[in-house]
Amino acid sequence: MTDPVESIQHIVNKAVSEFSCAAEAGLSAYLAEVLAWNPTLGLVSRRDPVAACERLLFESLELGHALDVNERTQIADVGSG
């Protein structure tokens, strides 16, 4: 099994390079929490939680990019979960 910390760093590096995201520490902490709580709460796919985290994060970043979100913008994800 891949080391979750390495996987998280790979996702964050990709997010930073593809979306010019400057929140590396926050993204790393968020993904670490999702993976840590996933066995208990079932937040993302149990088959491939790292891939699910990447999809979850990238969908949010893509939306933020499309909406031209900046550090002063606040948006809420009010999903079914």
mmCIF file of the N, C-alpha and C atoms, coordinates in Angstrom:
data_MODEL
# 
_entry.id   MODEL 
# 
loop_
_atom_site.group_PDB 
_atom_site.id 
_atom_site.type_symbol 
_atom_site.label_atom_id 
_atom_site.label_alt_id 
_atom_site.label_comp_id 
_atom_site.label_asym_id 
_atom_site.label_entity_id 
_atom_site.label_seq_id 
_atom_site.pdbx_PDB_ins_code 
_atom_site.Cartn_x 
_atom_site.Cartn_y 
_atom_site.Cartn_z 
_atom_site.occupancy 
_atom_site.B_iso_or_equiv 
_atom_site.pdbx_formal_charge 
_atom_site.auth_seq_id 
_atom_site.auth_comp_id 
_atom_site.auth_asym_id 
_atom_site.auth_atom_id 
_atom_site.pdbx_PDB_model_num 
ATOM 1   N N  . MET A 1 1  ? 0.846   -1.183 0.000   1.00 0.00 ? 1  MET A N  1 
ATOM 2   C CA . MET A 1 1  ? 0.000   0.000  0.000   1.00 0.00 ? 1  MET A CA 1 
ATOM 3   C C  . MET A 1 1  ? 0.888   1.241  0.000   1.00 0.00 ? 1  MET A C  1 
ATOM 4   N N  . THR A 1 2  ? 0.484   2.263  -0.727  1.00 0.00 ? 2  THR A N  1 
ATOM 5   C CA . THR A 1 2  ? 1.241   3.506  -0.821  1.00 0.00 ? 2  THR A CA 1 
ATOM 6   C C  . THR A 1 2  ? 1.136   4.281  0.484   1.00 0.00 ? 2  THR A C  1 
ATOM 7   N N  . ASP A 1 3  ? 2.228   4.926  0.857   1.00 0.00 ? 3  ASP A N  1 
ATOM 8   C CA . ASP A 1 3  ? 2.249   5.758  2.050   1.00 0.00 ? 3  ASP A CA 1 
ATOM 9   C C  . ASP A 1 3  ? 1.295   6.939  1.857   1.00 0.00 ? 3  ASP A C  1 
ATOM 10  N N  . PRO A 1 4  ? 0.299   7.111  2.746   1.00 0.00 ? 4  PRO A N  1 
ATOM 11  C CA . PRO A 1 4  ? -0.662  8.202  2.572   1.00 0.00 ? 4  PRO A CA 1 
ATOM 12  C C  . PRO A 1 4  ? -0.010  9.584  2.551   1.00 0.00 ? 4  PRO A C  1 
ATOM 13  N N  . VAL A 1 5  ? 1.039   9.775  3.330   1.00 0.00 ? 5  VAL A N  1 
ATOM 14  C CA . VAL A 1 5  ? 1.700   11.083 3.359   1.00 0.00 ? 5  VAL A CA 1 
ATOM 15  C C  . VAL A 1 5  ? 2.320   11.401 1.998   1.00 0.00 ? 5  VAL A C  1 
ATOM 16  N N  . GLU A 1 6  ? 2.965   10.415 1.384   1.00 0.00 ? 6  GLU A N  1 
ATOM 17  C CA . GLU A 1 6  ? 3.520   10.614 0.045   1.00 0.00 ? 6  GLU A CA 1 
ATOM 18  C C  . GLU A 1 6  ? 2.409   10.885 -0.958  1.00 0.00 ? 6  GLU A C  1 
ATOM 19  N N  . SER A 1 7  ? 1.307   10.157 -0.849  1.00 0.00 ? 7  SER A N  1 
ATOM 20  C CA . SER A 1 7  ? 0.182   10.344 -1.754  1.00 0.00 ? 7  SER A CA 1 
ATOM 21  C C  . SER A 1 7  ? -0.417  11.737 -1.600  1.00 0.00 ? 7  SER A C  1 
ATOM 22  N N  . ILE A 1 8  ? -0.566  12.174 -0.359  1.00 0.00 ? 8  ILE A N  1 
ATOM 23  C CA . ILE A 1 8  ? -1.097  13.508 -0.098  1.00 0.00 ? 8  ILE A CA 1 
ATOM 24  C C  . ILE A 1 8  ? -0.173  14.559 -0.703  1.00 0.00 ? 8  ILE A C  1 
ATOM 25  N N  . GLN A 1 9  ? 1.109   14.414 -0.497  1.00 0.00 ? 9  GLN A N  1 
ATOM 26  C CA . GLN A 1 9  ? 2.057   15.395 -1.029  1.00 0.00 ? 9  GLN A CA 1 
ATOM 27  C C  . GLN A 1 9  ? 2.007   15.426 -2.550  1.00 0.00 ? 9  GLN A C  1 
ATOM 28  N N  . HIS A 1 10 ? 1.854   14.265 -3.172  1.00 0.00 ? 10 HIS A N  1 
ATOM 29  C CA . HIS A 1 10 ? 1.745   14.199 -4.632  1.00 0.00 ? 10 HIS A CA 1 
ATOM 30  C C  . HIS A 1 10 ? 0.509   14.973 -5.109  1.00 0.00 ? 10 HIS A C  1 
ATOM 31  N N  . ILE A 1 11 ? -0.619  14.777 -4.437  1.00 0.00 ? 11 ILE A N  1 
ATOM 32  C CA . ILE A 1 11 ? -1.855  15.477 -4.798  1.00 0.00 ? 11 ILE A CA 1 
ATOM 33  C C  . ILE A 1 11 ? -1.687  16.978 -4.617  1.00 0.00 ? 11 ILE A C  1 
ATOM 34  N N  . VAL A 1 12 ? -1.113  17.391 -3.493  1.00 0.00 ? 12 VAL A N  1 
ATOM 35  C CA . VAL A 1 12 ? -0.919  18.820 -3.222  1.00 0.00 ? 12 VAL A CA 1 
ATOM 36  C C  . VAL A 1 12 ? 0.030   19.436 -4.248  1.00 0.00 ? 12 VAL A C  1 
ATOM 37  N N  . ASN A 1 13 ? 1.122   18.747 -4.560  1.00 0.00 ? 13 ASN A N  1 
ATOM 38  C CA . ASN A 1 13 ? 2.057   19.271 -5.567  1.00 0.00 ? 13 ASN A CA 1 
ATOM 39  C C  . ASN A 1 13 ? 1.354   19.458 -6.912  1.00 0.00 ? 13 ASN A C  1 
ATOM 40  N N  . LYS A 1 14 ? 0.517   18.499 -7.279  1.00 0.00 ? 14 LYS A N  1 
ATOM 41  C CA . LYS A 1 14 ? -0.218  18.584 -8.537  1.00 0.00 ? 14 LYS A CA 1 
ATOM 42  C C  . LYS A 1 14 ? -1.206  19.749 -8.491  1.00 0.00 ? 14 LYS A C  1 
ATOM 43  N N  . ALA A 1 15 ? -1.874  19.927 -7.369  1.00 0.00 ? 15 ALA A N  1 
ATOM 44  C CA . ALA A 1 15 ? -2.827  21.032 -7.225  1.00 0.00 ? 15 ALA A CA 1 
ATOM 45  C C  . ALA A 1 15 ? -2.123  22.376 -7.342  1.00 0.00 ? 15 ALA A C  1 
ATOM 46  N N  . VAL A 1 16 ? -0.974  22.487 -6.698  1.00 0.00 ? 16 VAL A N  1 
ATOM 47  C CA . VAL A 1 16 ? -0.227  23.749 -6.727  1.00 0.00 ? 16 VAL A CA 1 
ATOM 48  C C  . VAL A 1 16 ? 0.233   24.063 -8.143  1.00 0.00 ? 16 VAL A C  1 
ATOM 49  N N  . SER A 1 17 ? 0.721   23.045 -8.856  1.00 0.00 ? 17 SER A N  1 
ATOM 50  C CA . SER A 1 17 ? 1.230   23.300 -10.202 1.00 0.00 ? 17 SER A CA 1 
ATOM 51  C C  . SER A 1 17 ? 0.110   23.529 -11.209 1.00 0.00 ? 17 SER A C  1 
ATOM 52  N N  . GLU A 1 18 ? -0.993  22.817 -11.087 1.00 0.00 ? 18 GLU A N  1 
ATOM 53  C CA . GLU A 1 18 ? -2.065  22.940 -12.074 1.00 0.00 ? 18 GLU A CA 1 
ATOM 54  C C  . GLU A 1 18 ? -2.999  24.110 -11.813 1.00 0.00 ? 18 GLU A C  1 
ATOM 55  N N  . PHE A 1 19 ? -3.143  24.507 -10.570 1.00 0.00 ? 19 PHE A N  1 
ATOM 56  C CA . PHE A 1 19 ? -4.121  25.538 -10.231 1.00 0.00 ? 19 PHE A CA 1 
ATOM 57  C C  . PHE A 1 19 ? -3.497  26.773 -9.582  1.00 0.00 ? 19 PHE A C  1 
ATOM 58  N N  . SER A 1 20 ? -2.184  26.820 -9.509  1.00 0.00 ? 20 SER A N  1 
ATOM 59  C CA . SER A 1 20 ? -1.494  27.937 -8.856  1.00 0.00 ? 20 SER A CA 1 
ATOM 60  C C  . SER A 1 20 ? -2.066  28.178 -7.458  1.00 0.00 ? 20 SER A C  1 
ATOM 61  N N  . CYS A 1 21 ? -2.332  27.113 -6.774  1.00 0.00 ? 21 CYS A N  1 
ATOM 62  C CA . CYS A 1 21 ? -2.906  27.174 -5.436  1.00 0.00 ? 21 CYS A CA 1 
ATOM 63  C C  . CYS A 1 21 ? -1.795  27.424 -4.424  1.00 0.00 ? 21 CYS A C  1 
ATOM 64  N N  . ALA A 1 22 ? -2.000  28.387 -3.558  1.00 0.00 ? 22 ALA A N  1 
ATOM 65  C CA . ALA A 1 22 ? -0.965  28.749 -2.591  1.00 0.00 ? 22 ALA A CA 1 
ATOM 66  C C  . ALA A 1 22 ? -1.276  28.253 -1.182  1.00 0.00 ? 22 ALA A C  1 
ATOM 67  N N  . ALA A 1 23 ? -2.118  27.269 -1.053  1.00 0.00 ? 23 ALA A N  1 
ATOM 68  C CA . ALA A 1 23 ? -2.543  26.786 0.260   1.00 0.00 ? 23 ALA A CA 1 
ATOM 69  C C  . ALA A 1 23 ? -2.024  25.385 0.533   1.00 0.00 ? 23 ALA A C  1 
ATOM 70  N N  . GLU A 1 24 ? -0.751  25.165 0.285   1.00 0.00 ? 24 GLU A N  1 
ATOM 71  C CA . GLU A 1 24 ? -0.180  23.818 0.424   1.00 0.00 ? 24 GLU A CA 1 
ATOM 72  C C  . GLU A 1 24 ? -0.412  23.213 1.799   1.00 0.00 ? 24 GLU A C  1 
ATOM 73  N N  . ALA A 1 25 ? -0.109  23.955 2.840   1.00 0.00 ? 25 ALA A N  1 
ATOM 74  C CA . ALA A 1 25 ? -0.237  23.422 4.204   1.00 0.00 ? 25 ALA A CA 1 
ATOM 75  C C  . ALA A 1 25 ? -1.691  23.086 4.521   1.00 0.00 ? 25 ALA A C  1 
ATOM 76  N N  . GLY A 1 26 ? -2.599  23.953 4.135   1.00 0.00 ? 26 GLY A N  1 
ATOM 77  C CA . GLY A 1 26 ? -4.018  23.716 4.390   1.00 0.00 ? 26 GLY A CA 1 
ATOM 78  C C  . GLY A 1 26 ? -4.551  22.518 3.638   1.00 0.00 ? 26 GLY A C  1 
ATOM 79  N N  . LEU A 1 27 ? -4.150  22.386 2.373   1.00 0.00 ? 27 LEU A N  1 
ATOM 80  C CA . LEU A 1 27 ? -4.589  21.240 1.579   1.00 0.00 ? 27 LEU A CA 1 
ATOM 81  C C  . LEU A 1 27 ? -4.045  19.939 2.149   1.00 0.00 ? 27 LEU A C  1 
ATOM 82  N N  . SER A 1 28 ? -2.786  19.947 2.551   1.00 0.00 ? 28 SER A N  1 
ATOM 83  C CA . SER A 1 28 ? -2.182  18.750 3.148   1.00 0.00 ? 28 SER A CA 1 
ATOM 84  C C  . SER A 1 28 ? -2.901  18.351 4.423   1.00 0.00 ? 28 SER A C  1 
ATOM 85  N N  . ALA A 1 29 ? -3.181  19.324 5.276   1.00 0.00 ? 29 ALA A N  1 
ATOM 86  C CA . ALA A 1 29 ? -3.863  19.047 6.539   1.00 0.00 ? 29 ALA A CA 1 
ATOM 87  C C  . ALA A 1 29 ? -5.277  18.518 6.289   1.00 0.00 ? 29 ALA A C  1 
ATOM 88  N N  . TYR A 1 30 ? -5.979  19.114 5.330   1.00 0.00 ? 30 TYR A N  1 
ATOM 89  C CA . TYR A 1 30 ? -7.336  18.688 5.005   1.00 0.00 ? 30 TYR A CA 1 
ATOM 90  C C  . TYR A 1 30 ? -7.349  17.242 4.509   1.00 0.00 ? 30 TYR A C  1 
ATOM 91  N N  . LEU A 1 31 ? -6.482  16.929 3.556   1.00 0.00 ? 31 LEU A N  1 
ATOM 92  C CA . LEU A 1 31 ? -6.445  15.573 3.014   1.00 0.00 ? 31 LEU A CA 1 
ATOM 93  C C  . LEU A 1 31 ? -6.027  14.553 4.070   1.00 0.00 ? 31 LEU A C  1 
ATOM 94  N N  . ALA A 1 32 ? -5.101  14.925 4.938   1.00 0.00 ? 32 ALA A N  1 
ATOM 95  C CA . ALA A 1 32 ? -4.682  14.026 6.023   1.00 0.00 ? 32 ALA A CA 1 
ATOM 96  C C  . ALA A 1 32 ? -5.859  13.729 6.950   1.00 0.00 ? 32 ALA A C  1 
ATOM 97  N N  . GLU A 1 33 ? -6.658  14.736 7.253   1.00 0.00 ? 33 GLU A N  1 
ATOM 98  C CA . GLU A 1 33 ? -7.832  14.537 8.113   1.00 0.00 ? 33 GLU A CA 1 
ATOM 99  C C  . GLU A 1 33 ? -8.867  13.638 7.435   1.00 0.00 ? 33 GLU A C  1 
ATOM 100 N N  . VAL A 1 34 ? -9.109  13.883 6.147   1.00 0.00 ? 34 VAL A N  1 
ATOM 101 C CA . VAL A 1 34 ? -10.066 13.052 5.412   1.00 0.00 ? 34 VAL A CA 1 
ATOM 102 C C  . VAL A 1 34 ? -9.630  11.593 5.456   1.00 0.00 ? 34 VAL A C  1 
ATOM 103 N N  . LEU A 1 35 ? -8.352  11.342 5.175   1.00 0.00 ? 35 LEU A N  1 
ATOM 104 C CA . LEU A 1 35 ? -7.857  9.963  5.180   1.00 0.00 ? 35 LEU A CA 1 
ATOM 105 C C  . LEU A 1 35 ? -7.857  9.358  6.584   1.00 0.00 ? 35 LEU A C  1 
ATOM 106 N N  . ALA A 1 36 ? -7.557  10.163 7.583   1.00 0.00 ? 36 ALA A N  1 
ATOM 107 C CA . ALA A 1 36 ? -7.530  9.658  8.956   1.00 0.00 ? 36 ALA A CA 1 
ATOM 108 C C  . ALA A 1 36 ? -8.934  9.268  9.438   1.00 0.00 ? 36 ALA A C  1 
ATOM 109 N N  . TRP A 1 37 ? -9.936  10.052 9.088   1.00 0.00 ? 37 TRP A N  1 
ATOM 110 C CA . TRP A 1 37 ? -11.296 9.800  9.547   1.00 0.00 ? 37 TRP A CA 1 
ATOM 111 C C  . TRP A 1 37 ? -12.089 8.885  8.617   1.00 0.00 ? 37 TRP A C  1 
ATOM 112 N N  . ASN A 1 38 ? -11.557 8.622  7.441   1.00 0.00 ? 38 ASN A N  1 
ATOM 113 C CA . ASN A 1 38 ? -12.305 7.835  6.469   1.00 0.00 ? 38 ASN A CA 1 
ATOM 114 C C  . ASN A 1 38 ? -12.728 6.451  6.964   1.00 0.00 ? 38 ASN A C  1 
ATOM 115 N N  . PRO A 1 39 ? -11.858 5.689  7.650   1.00 0.00 ? 39 PRO A N  1 
ATOM 116 C CA . PRO A 1 39 ? -12.306 4.366  8.114   1.00 0.00 ? 39 PRO A CA 1 
ATOM 117 C C  . PRO A 1 39 ? -13.503 4.441  9.067   1.00 0.00 ? 39 PRO A C  1 
ATOM 118 N N  . THR A 1 40 ? -13.592 5.510  9.824   1.00 0.00 ? 40 THR A N  1 
ATOM 119 C CA . THR A 1 40 ? -14.670 5.670  10.791  1.00 0.00 ? 40 THR A CA 1 
ATOM 120 C C  . THR A 1 40 ? -15.939 6.243  10.158  1.00 0.00 ? 40 THR A C  1 
ATOM 121 N N  . LEU A 1 41 ? -15.772 7.288  9.322   1.00 0.00 ? 41 LEU A N  1 
ATOM 122 C CA . LEU A 1 41 ? -16.922 8.019  8.805   1.00 0.00 ? 41 LEU A CA 1 
ATOM 123 C C  . LEU A 1 41 ? -17.287 7.710  7.359   1.00 0.00 ? 41 LEU A C  1 
ATOM 124 N N  . GLY A 1 42 ? -16.416 7.019  6.637   1.00 0.00 ? 42 GLY A N  1 
ATOM 125 C CA . GLY A 1 42 ? -16.709 6.709  5.243   1.00 0.00 ? 42 GLY A CA 1 
ATOM 126 C C  . GLY A 1 42 ? -16.861 7.956  4.390   1.00 0.00 ? 42 GLY A C  1 
ATOM 127 N N  . LEU A 1 43 ? -15.928 8.887  4.512   1.00 0.00 ? 43 LEU A N  1 
ATOM 128 C CA . LEU A 1 43 ? -16.013 10.157 3.801   1.00 0.00 ? 43 LEU A CA 1 
ATOM 129 C C  . LEU A 1 43 ? -15.780 10.024 2.301   1.00 0.00 ? 43 LEU A C  1 
ATOM 130 N N  . VAL A 1 44 ? -14.911 9.121  1.924   1.00 0.00 ? 44 VAL A N  1 
ATOM 131 C CA . VAL A 1 44 ? -14.596 8.889  0.516   1.00 0.00 ? 44 VAL A CA 1 
ATOM 132 C C  . VAL A 1 44 ? -14.514 7.382  0.276   1.00 0.00 ? 44 VAL A C  1 
ATOM 133 N N  . SER A 1 45 ? -14.354 6.996  -0.975  1.00 0.00 ? 45 SER A N  1 
ATOM 134 C CA . SER A 1 45 ? -14.299 5.590  -1.347  1.00 0.00 ? 45 SER A CA 1 
ATOM 135 C C  . SER A 1 45 ? -13.308 4.810  -0.484  1.00 0.00 ? 45 SER A C  1 
ATOM 136 N N  . ARG A 1 46 ? -13.727 3.668  -0.025  1.00 0.00 ? 46 ARG A N  1 
ATOM 137 C CA . ARG A 1 46 ? -12.819 2.831  0.770   1.00 0.00 ? 46 ARG A CA 1 
ATOM 138 C C  . ARG A 1 46 ? -11.903 1.999  -0.109  1.00 0.00 ? 46 ARG A C  1 
ATOM 139 N N  . ARG A 1 47 ? -12.294 1.800  -1.354  1.00 0.00 ? 47 ARG A N  1 
ATOM 140 C CA . ARG A 1 47 ? -11.450 1.020  -2.266  1.00 0.00 ? 47 ARG A CA 1 
ATOM 141 C C  . ARG A 1 47 ? -10.181 1.772  -2.627  1.00 0.00 ? 47 ARG A C  1 
ATOM 142 N N  . ASP A 1 48 ? -10.312 3.061  -2.902  1.00 0.00 ? 48 ASP A N  1 
ATOM 143 C CA . ASP A 1 48 ? -9.157  3.877  -3.263  1.00 0.00 ? 48 ASP A CA 1 
ATOM 144 C C  . ASP A 1 48 ? -9.332  5.279  -2.694  1.00 0.00 ? 48 ASP A C  1 
ATOM 145 N N  . PRO A 1 49 ? -9.138  5.424  -1.383  1.00 0.00 ? 49 PRO A N  1 
ATOM 146 C CA . PRO A 1 49 ? -9.395  6.716  -0.749  1.00 0.00 ? 49 PRO A CA 1 
ATOM 147 C C  . PRO A 1 49 ? -8.503  7.844  -1.265  1.00 0.00 ? 49 PRO A C  1 
ATOM 148 N N  . VAL A 1 50 ? -7.276  7.532  -1.654  1.00 0.00 ? 50 VAL A N  1 
ATOM 149 C CA . VAL A 1 50 ? -6.370  8.583  -2.152  1.00 0.00 ? 50 VAL A CA 1 
ATOM 150 C C  . VAL A 1 50 ? -6.893  9.138  -3.472  1.00 0.00 ? 50 VAL A C  1 
ATOM 151 N N  . ALA A 1 51 ? -7.319  8.253  -4.379  1.00 0.00 ? 51 ALA A N  1 
ATOM 152 C CA . ALA A 1 51 ? -7.879  8.711  -5.659  1.00 0.00 ? 51 ALA A CA 1 
ATOM 153 C C  . ALA A 1 51 ? -9.161  9.513  -5.423  1.00 0.00 ? 51 ALA A C  1 
ATOM 154 N N  . ALA A 1 52 ? -9.969  9.082  -4.471  1.00 0.00 ? 52 ALA A N  1 
ATOM 155 C CA . ALA A 1 52 ? -11.198 9.810  -4.157  1.00 0.00 ? 52 ALA A CA 1 
ATOM 156 C C  . ALA A 1 52 ? -10.872 11.193 -3.606  1.00 0.00 ? 52 ALA A C  1 
ATOM 157 N N  . CYS A 1 53 ? -9.856  11.286 -2.771  1.00 0.00 ? 53 CYS A N  1 
ATOM 158 C CA . CYS A 1 53 ? -9.432  12.585 -2.240  1.00 0.00 ? 53 CYS A CA 1 
ATOM 159 C C  . CYS A 1 53 ? -8.950  13.501 -3.355  1.00 0.00 ? 53 CYS A C  1 
ATOM 160 N N  . GLU A 1 54 ? -8.197  12.925 -4.290  1.00 0.00 ? 54 GLU A N  1 
ATOM 161 C CA . GLU A 1 54 ? -7.710  13.732 -5.408  1.00 0.00 ? 54 GLU A CA 1 
ATOM 162 C C  . GLU A 1 54 ? -8.890  14.270 -6.217  1.00 0.00 ? 54 GLU A C  1 
ATOM 163 N N  . ARG A 1 55 ? -9.850  13.413 -6.517  1.00 0.00 ? 55 ARG A N  1 
ATOM 164 C CA . ARG A 1 55 ? -11.021 13.847 -7.282  1.00 0.00 ? 55 ARG A CA 1 
ATOM 165 C C  . ARG A 1 55 ? -11.794 14.918 -6.513  1.00 0.00 ? 55 ARG A C  1 
ATOM 166 N N  . LEU A 1 56 ? -11.999 14.702 -5.222  1.00 0.00 ? 56 LEU A N  1 
ATOM 167 C CA . LEU A 1 56 ? -12.715 15.647 -4.373  1.00 0.00 ? 56 LEU A CA 1 
ATOM 168 C C  . LEU A 1 56 ? -12.031 17.010 -4.378  1.00 0.00 ? 56 LEU A C  1 
ATOM 169 N N  . LEU A 1 57 ? -10.737 17.006 -4.193  1.00 0.00 ? 57 LEU A N  1 
ATOM 170 C CA . LEU A 1 57 ? -9.982  18.248 -4.132  1.00 0.00 ? 57 LEU A CA 1 
ATOM 171 C C  . LEU A 1 57 ? -9.954  18.948 -5.485  1.00 0.00 ? 57 LEU A C  1 
ATOM 172 N N  . PHE A 1 58 ? -9.680  18.187 -6.550  1.00 0.00 ? 58 PHE A N  1 
ATOM 173 C CA . PHE A 1 58 ? -9.551  18.797 -7.866  1.00 0.00 ? 58 PHE A CA 1 
ATOM 174 C C  . PHE A 1 58 ? -10.881 19.347 -8.373  1.00 0.00 ? 58 PHE A C  1 
ATOM 175 N N  . GLU A 1 59 ? -11.994 18.687 -8.062  1.00 0.00 ? 59 GLU A N  1 
ATOM 176 C CA . GLU A 1 59 ? -13.290 19.225 -8.462  1.00 0.00 ? 59 GLU A CA 1 
ATOM 177 C C  . GLU A 1 59 ? -13.522 20.580 -7.798  1.00 0.00 ? 59 GLU A C  1 
ATOM 178 N N  . SER A 1 60 ? -13.158 20.699 -6.537  1.00 0.00 ? 60 SER A N  1 
ATOM 179 C CA . SER A 1 60 ? -13.319 21.970 -5.825  1.00 0.00 ? 60 SER A CA 1 
ATOM 180 C C  . SER A 1 60 ? -12.407 23.043 -6.395  1.00 0.00 ? 60 SER A C  1 
ATOM 181 N N  . LEU A 1 61 ? -11.157 22.680 -6.667  1.00 0.00 ? 61 LEU A N  1 
ATOM 182 C CA . LEU A 1 61 ? -10.222 23.652 -7.231  1.00 0.00 ? 61 LEU A CA 1 
ATOM 183 C C  . LEU A 1 61 ? -10.635 24.086 -8.630  1.00 0.00 ? 61 LEU A C  1 
ATOM 184 N N  . GLU A 1 62 ? -11.148 23.150 -9.428  1.00 0.00 ? 62 GLU A N  1 
ATOM 185 C CA . GLU A 1 62 ? -11.620 23.500 -10.767 1.00 0.00 ? 62 GLU A CA 1 
ATOM 186 C C  . GLU A 1 62 ? -12.791 24.470 -10.688 1.00 0.00 ? 62 GLU A C  1 
ATOM 187 N N  . LEU A 1 63 ? -13.709 24.239 -9.771  1.00 0.00 ? 63 LEU A N  1 
ATOM 188 C CA . LEU A 1 63 ? -14.840 25.151 -9.599  1.00 0.00 ? 63 LEU A CA 1 
ATOM 189 C C  . LEU A 1 63 ? -14.351 26.522 -9.151  1.00 0.00 ? 63 LEU A C  1 
ATOM 190 N N  . GLY A 1 64 ? -13.454 26.539 -8.185  1.00 0.00 ? 64 GLY A N  1 
ATOM 191 C CA . GLY A 1 64 ? -12.899 27.809 -7.726  1.00 0.00 ? 64 GLY A CA 1 
ATOM 192 C C  . GLY A 1 64 ? -12.201 28.566 -8.835  1.00 0.00 ? 64 GLY A C  1 
ATOM 193 N N  . HIS A 1 65 ? -11.485 27.852 -9.666  1.00 0.00 ? 65 HIS A N  1 
ATOM 194 C CA . HIS A 1 65 ? -10.790 28.472 -10.798 1.00 0.00 ? 65 HIS A CA 1 
ATOM 195 C C  . HIS A 1 65 ? -11.804 29.033 -11.801 1.00 0.00 ? 65 HIS A C  1 
ATOM 196 N N  . ALA A 1 66 ? -12.850 28.268 -12.083 1.00 0.00 ? 66 ALA A N  1 
ATOM 197 C CA . ALA A 1 66 ? -13.875 28.709 -13.035 1.00 0.00 ? 66 ALA A CA 1 
ATOM 198 C C  . ALA A 1 66 ? -14.628 29.930 -12.520 1.00 0.00 ? 66 ALA A C  1 
ATOM 199 N N  . LEU A 1 67 ? -14.826 30.004 -11.207 1.00 0.00 ? 67 LEU A N  1 
ATOM 200 C CA . LEU A 1 67 ? -15.534 31.137 -10.603 1.00 0.00 ? 67 LEU A CA 1 
ATOM 201 C C  . LEU A 1 67 ? -14.609 32.298 -10.272 1.00 0.00 ? 67 LEU A C  1 
ATOM 202 N N  . ASP A 1 68 ? -13.315 32.122 -10.545 1.00 0.00 ? 68 ASP A N  1 
ATOM 203 C CA . ASP A 1 68 ? -12.307 33.139 -10.247 1.00 0.00 ? 68 ASP A CA 1 
ATOM 204 C C  . ASP A 1 68 ? -12.304 33.505 -8.759  1.00 0.00 ? 68 ASP A C  1 
ATOM 205 N N  . VAL A 1 69 ? -12.304 32.474 -7.933  1.00 0.00 ? 69 VAL A N  1 
ATOM 206 C CA . VAL A 1 69 ? -12.303 32.641 -6.479  1.00 0.00 ? 69 VAL A CA 1 
ATOM 207 C C  . VAL A 1 69 ? -10.929 33.127 -6.033  1.00 0.00 ? 69 VAL A C  1 
ATOM 208 N N  . ASN A 1 70 ? -10.906 34.071 -5.089  1.00 0.00 ? 70 ASN A N  1 
ATOM 209 C CA . ASN A 1 70 ? -9.644  34.526 -4.518  1.00 0.00 ? 70 ASN A CA 1 
ATOM 210 C C  . ASN A 1 70 ? -9.677  34.343 -3.008  1.00 0.00 ? 70 ASN A C  1 
ATOM 211 N N  . GLU A 1 71 ? -8.631  34.785 -2.333  1.00 0.00 ? 71 GLU A N  1 
ATOM 212 C CA . GLU A 1 71 ? -8.530  34.521 -0.888  1.00 0.00 ? 71 GLU A CA 1 
ATOM 213 C C  . GLU A 1 71 ? -9.596  35.242 -0.064  1.00 0.00 ? 71 GLU A C  1 
ATOM 214 N N  . ARG A 1 72 ? -10.284 36.203 -0.624  1.00 0.00 ? 72 ARG A N  1 
ATOM 215 C CA . ARG A 1 72 ? -11.336 36.908 0.116   1.00 0.00 ? 72 ARG A CA 1 
ATOM 216 C C  . ARG A 1 72 ? -12.718 36.340 -0.156  1.00 0.00 ? 72 ARG A C  1 
ATOM 217 N N  . THR A 1 73 ? -12.799 35.397 -1.060  1.00 0.00 ? 73 THR A N  1 
ATOM 218 C CA . THR A 1 73 ? -14.081 34.805 -1.426  1.00 0.00 ? 73 THR A CA 1 
ATOM 219 C C  . THR A 1 73 ? -14.387 33.640 -0.500  1.00 0.00 ? 73 THR A C  1 
ATOM 220 N N  . GLN A 1 74 ? -15.612 33.561 -0.081  1.00 0.00 ? 74 GLN A N  1 
ATOM 221 C CA . GLN A 1 74 ? -16.044 32.433 0.730   1.00 0.00 ? 74 GLN A CA 1 
ATOM 222 C C  . GLN A 1 74 ? -17.165 31.709 0.010   1.00 0.00 ? 74 GLN A C  1 
ATOM 223 N N  . ILE A 1 75 ? -17.015 30.413 -0.111  1.00 0.00 ? 75 ILE A N  1 
ATOM 224 C CA . ILE A 1 75 ? -18.067 29.589 -0.694  1.00 0.00 ? 75 ILE A CA 1 
ATOM 225 C C  . ILE A 1 75 ? -18.277 28.389 0.209   1.00 0.00 ? 75 ILE A C  1 
ATOM 226 N N  . ALA A 1 76 ? -19.467 27.835 0.152   1.00 0.00 ? 76 ALA A N  1 
ATOM 227 C CA . ALA A 1 76 ? -19.781 26.671 0.982   1.00 0.00 ? 76 ALA A CA 1 
ATOM 228 C C  . ALA A 1 76 ? -20.222 25.521 0.093   1.00 0.00 ? 76 ALA A C  1 
ATOM 229 N N  . ASP A 1 77 ? -19.785 24.336 0.443   1.00 0.00 ? 77 ASP A N  1 
ATOM 230 C CA . ASP A 1 77 ? -20.201 23.135 -0.253  1.00 0.00 ? 77 ASP A CA 1 
ATOM 231 C C  . ASP A 1 77 ? -21.329 22.518 0.562   1.00 0.00 ? 77 ASP A C  1 
ATOM 232 N N  . VAL A 1 78 ? -22.539 22.659 0.073   1.00 0.00 ? 78 VAL A N  1 
ATOM 233 C CA . VAL A 1 78 ? -23.691 22.124 0.762   1.00 0.00 ? 78 VAL A CA 1 
ATOM 234 C C  . VAL A 1 78 ? -24.168 20.921 -0.042  1.00 0.00 ? 78 VAL A C  1 
ATOM 235 N N  . GLY A 1 79 ? -23.482 19.821 0.169   1.00 0.00 ? 79 GLY A N  1 
ATOM 236 C CA . GLY A 1 79 ? -23.783 18.611 -0.586  1.00 0.00 ? 79 GLY A CA 1 
ATOM 237 C C  . GLY A 1 79 ? -24.686 17.678 0.184   1.00 0.00 ? 79 GLY A C  1 
ATOM 238 N N  . SER A 1 80 ? -24.887 16.511 -0.361  1.00 0.00 ? 80 SER A N  1 
ATOM 239 C CA . SER A 1 80 ? -25.781 15.544 0.274   1.00 0.00 ? 80 SER A CA 1 
ATOM 240 C C  . SER A 1 80 ? -25.170 14.924 1.516   1.00 0.00 ? 80 SER A C  1 
ATOM 241 N N  . GLY A 1 81 ? -23.849 15.044 1.668   1.00 0.00 ? 81 GLY A N  1 
ATOM 242 C CA . GLY A 1 81 ? -23.173 14.466 2.825   1.00 0.00 ? 81 GLY A CA 1 
ATOM 243 C C  . GLY A 1 81 ? -23.192 15.392 3.967   1.00 0.00 ? 81 GLY A C  1 
# 
